[in-house]
């Protein structure tokens, strides 16, 4: 935000953003389920403090991955800062939907490090319940890091969640059969309302295969006027960045001015028009209840009985 030099943003408001903290609960002599988290292209895990902090505070160990060359800027311990590689994040790459081998490689490296004695994890291994490992990702991290890892290596994880990973090839109006088939482990696909407006108006009519405790959740009201869906600045109820801290930070003075300056409010690739704090809580509830049920064996009303958690979300499952 500081580098964007948006008129009217005060330095004290930028500093205030950095002072917002999440809270965790410390515990000893107990093992906790592990969740690998992979962010979207062009962002870092630091932009997901809300969702990560919520999982940690409820008894999970989260290993969050910053993907070199994929994130906007990755800082190494020796002080080097590696910027993203433009070609990897190019429009052509996104539209042709080339999966990023770098993301999958990072996920598999961290997953295998849990067993090969990586010294960086030695202090935490004794606290990890390695029989219950989940995977969670957003955007490119969801489509490549989560979906591909689970498809190719189903025995490495016990449960997975894809946050707003595109439901089919970008630019296609319908998915390939392989993209809607069920995963072999409990799996949740959570999607923002923007996809229904922007690319896939019939997304909830896709024949998603929902065996093996697979679910689809759309963060939107059942009735939505597609006539209001315009490009490029449609007023979407929820957008792609509602899965990041932007969902709640948008109300901070500095962030609000930044979004207005860039004309990003209500655009698919940013936050939607819904109450961002409410949406963040709703996403956290769906994520936490899912992992609680399938990694901790704590029954959830939503996933045991296929009941959406709110009137502004739609759930699909094989229990209907």
C-alpha positions in Angstrom: 0.0 0.0 0.0 2.8 2.4 0.8 4.5 1.8 -2.5 1.2 2.4 -4.4 1.2 6.0 -3.1 -2.5 6.3 -2.9 -3.7 9.9 -2.2 -5.2 10.5 1.3 -3.7 7.4 3.0 -2.0 8.4 6.2 1.2 6.7 7.5 -0.4 6.0 10.8 -3.2 4.0 9.0 -0.6 1.9 7.2 1.2 1.2 10.5 -2.1 0.2 12.1 -2.5 -2.6 9.6 0.8 -4.1 10.7 -0.3 -4.1 14.4 -3.4 -6.4 13.8 -2.6 -9.7 15.4 -4.2 -13.2 15.6 -4.2 -15.2 18.8 -3.1 -18.8 19.5 -3.4 -21.1 22.4 -0.2 -22.9 23.6 -0.3 -26.4 24.9 2.2 -29.0 26.0 2.4 -32.8 26.0 -0.2 -33.2 23.3 -0.1 -34.1 19.6 -1.9 -32.0 17.1 -3.2 -32.7 13.5 -1.1 -31.1 10.8 -2.3 -29.0 7.9 -0.2 -27.9 4.9 -1.3 -24.6 3.5 -0.5 -23.2 0.0 -1.4 -19.7 -1.0 -2.5 -18.3 -4.4 -0.2 -16.9 -7.1 1.2 -13.5 -6.4 0.5 -13.5 -2.7 2.2 -14.9 0.4 1.0 -16.8 3.4 1.2 -13.7 5.5 -2.1 -12.6 3.8 -3.9 -15.5 5.3 -3.4 -14.8 9.0 -7.1 -15.0 9.7 -7.7 -18.5 8.5 -4.4 -19.9 9.6 -4.7 -18.3 13.0 -8.2 -19.7 13.5 -7.0 -23.3 12.8 -4.0 -22.9 15.1 -6.1 -21.5 17.9 -8.3 -24.6 17.6 -5.5 -27.2 18.0 -3.9 -27.6 14.6 -0.3 -27.2 13.5 -0.2 -25.3 10.2 2.8 -25.5 7.9 2.3 -22.6 5.5 4.3 -22.5 2.3 5.6 -19.5 0.4 6.2 -20.6 -3.1 9.4 -19.1 -4.6 8.8 -17.5 -8.0 5.0 -17.8 -7.5 4.6 -15.4 -4.6 5.0 -11.7 -5.2 8.2 -11.5 -3.1 9.8 -14.2 -1.0 12.4 -13.2 1.7 15.1 -15.8 2.4 17.0 -16.1 5.7 20.1 -14.6 4.2 18.3 -11.4 3.3 17.7 -12.1 -0.4 14.3 -11.2 -1.8 13.1 -13.2 -4.8 10.4 -11.6 -6.9 7.8 -13.6 -8.8 8.6 -14.7 -12.4 6.3 -12.8 -14.7 6.1 -15.7 -17.2 4.7 -18.0 -14.6 1.9 -15.6 -13.7 1.2 -14.5 -17.2 -2.3 -14.2 -18.6 -1.4 -16.9 -21.2 -0.4 -19.3 -18.4 -3.5 -18.7 -16.5 -5.9 -19.0 -19.5 -4.2 -22.2 -20.7 -4.3 -23.4 -17.2 -0.8 -24.8 -17.0 -0.3 -26.3 -13.6 2.7 -25.0 -11.8 5.2 -27.8 -11.0 6.9 -25.4 -8.6 3.9 -25.4 -6.3 3.4 -29.2 -6.4 7.2 -29.6 -5.7 7.0 -27.3 -2.7 4.0 -29.2 -1.2 5.6 -32.6 -1.7 8.9 -31.4 -0.2 7.3 -30.1 2.9 5.1 -33.3 3.2 8.1 -35.6 2.9 10.1 -33.4 5.3 7.7 -34.6 8.1 9.3 -38.0 7.8 12.9 -37.5 6.7 14.1 -35.7 9.8 14.4 -32.2 8.4 16.2 -30.2 11.1 14.0 -27.2 10.6 11.1 -29.2 11.8 12.8 -31.2 14.5 11.5 -29.0 17.4 7.9 -29.5 16.2 7.7 -33.1 15.0 7.1 -34.4 18.5 3.9 -32.3 18.7 2.6 -33.5 15.3 0.0 -36.2 14.9 1.4 -37.5 11.6 -1.5 -40.0 11.2 -3.9 -37.0 10.6 -2.5 -34.6 7.9 -4.7 -32.3 5.9 -4.0 -30.0 3.0 -5.5 -26.6 2.3 -4.9 -24.1 -0.5 -6.3 -21.0 -2.2 -6.4 -20.2 -5.9 -3.3 -21.6 -7.7 -2.3 -23.2 -4.4 -5.7 -25.0 -4.4 -5.7 -26.1 -8.0 -2.1 -27.2 -8.1 -0.9 -27.7 -4.6 -4.0 -29.3 -3.3 -6.0 -30.8 -6.2 -3.0 -32.3 -8.0 -1.2 -33.5 -4.9 -4.4 -35.3 -3.7 -5.1 -36.7 -7.1 -1.6 -38.0 -7.6 -0.7 -38.9 -4.0 -4.0 -39.7 -2.2 -2.2 -41.6 0.6 -0.2 -38.6 1.7 -3.3 -36.7 3.1 -6.4 -37.6 5.1 -8.5 -34.6 4.1 -8.3 -31.6 1.7 -9.9 -28.3 1.0 -9.7 -26.2 -2.2 -10.5 -22.5 -1.6 -11.7 -20.9 -4.8 -9.7 -23.0 -7.2 -11.2 -22.6 -10.6 -13.9 -25.2 -11.1 -12.8 -26.0 -14.7 -10.2 -24.9 -17.3 -10.1 -21.1 -17.4 -12.2 -19.8 -20.4 -14.3 -23.0 -20.6 -18.0 -23.0 -19.6 -18.0 -26.6 -18.4 -15.5 -28.8 -16.7 -13.9 -32.0 -18.0 -15.0 -35.2 -16.4 -11.7 -35.5 -14.6 -12.3 -32.1 -12.9 -15.6 -33.0 -11.3 -14.8 -36.6 -10.2 -14.6 -37.3 -6.5 -11.4 -37.4 -4.6 -10.5 -40.6 -2.7 -10.3 -38.7 0.6 -12.8 -36.3 2.3 -12.6 -33.2 0.2 -14.3 -29.8 0.2 -14.4 -27.4 -2.8 -15.3 -23.9 -1.6 -16.1 -21.3 -4.3 -16.9 -17.6 -4.3 -20.0 -16.2 -6.0 -17.8 -14.4 -8.5 -17.3 -17.6 -10.5 -21.0 -17.9 -11.2 -21.2 -14.4 -12.5 -17.9 -14.3 -14.4 -17.4 -17.7 -16.1 -19.8 -20.4 -14.9 -23.5 -19.3 -14.5 -24.5 -23.0 -14.2 -21.8 -24.0 -11.8 -24.1 -25.5 -9.2 -25.7 -27.7 -11.9 -22.3 -29.3 -12.7 -22.5 -33.0 -12.0 -19.9 -33.0 -9.3 -19.1 -36.5 -8.1 -19.5 -36.3 -4.3 -18.7 -39.8 -3.1 -16.1 -40.4 -0.4 -17.3 -37.5 1.7 -16.8 -34.9 -1.0 -18.6 -31.5 -0.8 -19.1 -28.3 -2.7 -19.9 -25.0 -1.0 -20.7 -21.8 -2.9 -20.6 -18.5 -0.9 -23.7 -17.0 -2.4 -27.4 -16.7 -2.0 -29.5 -19.3 -3.8 -31.2 -16.5 -5.8 -28.9 -14.2 -7.6 -29.6 -11.9 -10.5 -27.1 -12.7 -13.3 -28.2 -9.5 -15.0 -26.1 -7.6 -12.5 -23.0 -9.6 -13.5 -21.0 -7.2 -15.7 -17.3 -7.3 -16.7 -14.9 -6.2 -15.5 -16.3 -4.6 -12.3 -19.4 -6.6 -11.5 -20.9 -6.4 -8.0 -20.3 -9.9 -6.8 -21.5 -11.0 -3.4 -18.2 -12.8 -2.6 -14.9 -12.6 -4.6 -11.6 -14.4 -4.9 -9.8 -12.4 -2.2 -12.5 -12.9 0.4 -10.5 -16.0 1.3 -7.5 -13.8 2.3 -7.2 -11.2 5.1 -8.5 -8.6 2.6 -12.0 -9.8 3.5 -11.7 -8.1 6.9 -8.9 -5.6 6.3 -10.9 -3.8 3.6 -12.5 -1.7 6.4 -9.2 -0.4 7.7 -8.8 3.2 6.4 -5.6 2.6 4.5 -6.9 -0.6 2.8 -10.2 0.9 2.0 -8.6 3.8 0.2 -6.3 1.5 -1.6 -9.1 -0.7 -2.9 -11.1 2.3 -4.0 -8.1 3.8 -5.7 -7.5 0.6 -7.7 -11.3 0.2 -8.4 -11.1 -3.4 -7.0 -14.2 -3.5 -4.8 -16.8 -5.9 -6.2 -14.4 -7.4 -8.8 -14.0 -11.2 -9.1 -10.3 -11.1 -8.3 -10.9 -9.1 -5.1 -13.4 -8.9 -2.3 -17.2 -9.0 -3.0 -19.9 -6.7 -1.7 -20.9 -8.9 1.3 -19.9 -8.0 4.9 -16.3 -9.2 4.8 -16.0 -9.9 8.5 -19.1 -12.1 8.3 -17.7 -13.9 5.2 -14.4 -14.5 6.9 -16.1 -16.1 9.9 -18.3 -18.2 7.6 -15.2 -19.5 5.7 -13.5 -20.2 9.0 -16.5 -22.2 10.2 -16.7 -24.3 7.1 -12.9 -25.0 7.2 -12.7 -25.7 10.9 -15.8 -28.0 11.0 -14.5 -30.0 8.0 -11.1 -30.6 9.5 -12.6 -31.3 12.9 -14.8 -34.0 11.5 -12.2 -35.7 9.3 -9.0 -35.1 11.2 -10.3 -35.1 14.8 -13.4 -37.2 14.5 -15.6 -34.4 15.9 -19.0 -34.6 14.2 -20.3 -31.6 12.3 -23.9 -30.7 11.7 -23.0 -29.3 8.3 -21.0 -32.3 7.0 -22.8 -35.1 8.8 -26.3 -33.9 7.6 -25.4 -31.8 4.5 -26.7 -28.5 6.0 -25.3 -25.2 4.9 -24.1 -23.0 7.7 -25.9 -19.8 6.6 -28.5 -18.5 4.2 -25.9 -17.0 2.1 -24.1 -20.2 1.3 -25.1 -23.3 -0.7 -23.8 -26.8 0.0 -23.8 -29.8 -2.3 -23.1 -33.4 -1.0 -24.2 -37.0 -1.6 -26.4 -36.9 1.6 -29.0 -34.8 -0.1 
